[in-house]
Amino acid sequence: MYAGDTLSCESVVIGLKENSSRLTGVVYVRSTCYNKDGVVVLTWVRWVMVHKRRVMPKWPSRSFRNFSLRSPKTS
């Protein structure tokens, strides 16, 4: 690999782990970079803590007994 070379990279998710808070999780990713000839010149594994898209409540829960998905009525 030389200065000015064109590189292309790809990343693949290799693992997921939910944290005990259930609000966040860790995503494990392996990235690989190739030079213009398609030869692997760099590879690494990293992990990133991310917020989850949606948190499901622990069921049953008294706080969700009267829970409704309907939007509130407006006057």
C-alpha positions in Angstrom: 0.0 0.0 0.0 1.3 3.4 -1.0 0.2 7.0 -0.4 -2.4 7.9 -3.0 -3.6 4.2 -3.5 -7.3 3.7 -3.9 -8.8 1.6 -1.2 -12.2 0.0 -0.8 -13.6 -1.2 2.5 -16.4 -3.5 3.6 -17.8 -4.0 7.1 -19.7 -7.1 8.4 -21.6 -7.4 11.6 -20.1 -10.4 13.5 -22.0 -10.1 16.8 -24.6 -8.4 18.9 -24.9 -8.2 22.6 -27.7 -6.5 24.6 -26.6 -4.7 27.7 -28.3 -5.4 31.1 -30.1 -2.0 30.9 -31.9 -3.3 27.7 -31.6 0.3 26.4 -28.3 -0.1 24.6 -26.3 -2.9 23.1 -22.9 -3.6 21.6 -22.4 -4.3 17.9 -19.2 -6.2 16.9 -18.0 -5.4 13.4 -15.1 -6.7 11.2 -13.9 -4.3 8.5 -11.6 -5.3 5.6 -9.9 -2.9 3.2 -8.7 -3.9 -0.3 -6.3 -2.1 -2.7 -7.2 -1.6 -6.4 -6.0 -5.1 -7.2 -8.4 -6.7 -4.7 -5.6 -7.6 -2.3 -6.5 -7.3 1.5 -4.3 -4.6 2.9 -5.9 -3.9 6.2 -8.4 -5.7 8.5 -9.7 -4.9 12.0 -12.4 -5.7 14.5 -14.2 -3.1 16.5 -17.2 -2.7 18.8 -19.6 0.1 19.2 -22.2 0.8 21.9 -25.5 1.9 20.3 -29.0 2.8 21.5 -31.6 0.2 20.6 -34.3 1.2 18.2 -37.2 0.0 20.3 -37.4 -1.3 23.9 -40.0 -3.9 24.7 -41.5 -3.7 28.2 -41.0 -6.6 30.6 -44.4 -8.2 30.6 -46.6 -8.3 32.7 -46.1 -5.0 34.4 -48.6 -3.2 36.5 -47.5 0.2 35.0 -48.7 -1.1 31.6 -52.0 -2.5 32.7 -54.0 0.4 31.3 -51.6 1.1 28.4 -53.2 1.9 25.1 -51.7 2.3 21.6 -54.5 4.8 20.6 -53.5 8.4 20.4 -55.0 10.7 23.1 -58.2 12.5 22.2 -57.9 16.2 21.6 -60.6 18.7 22.5 
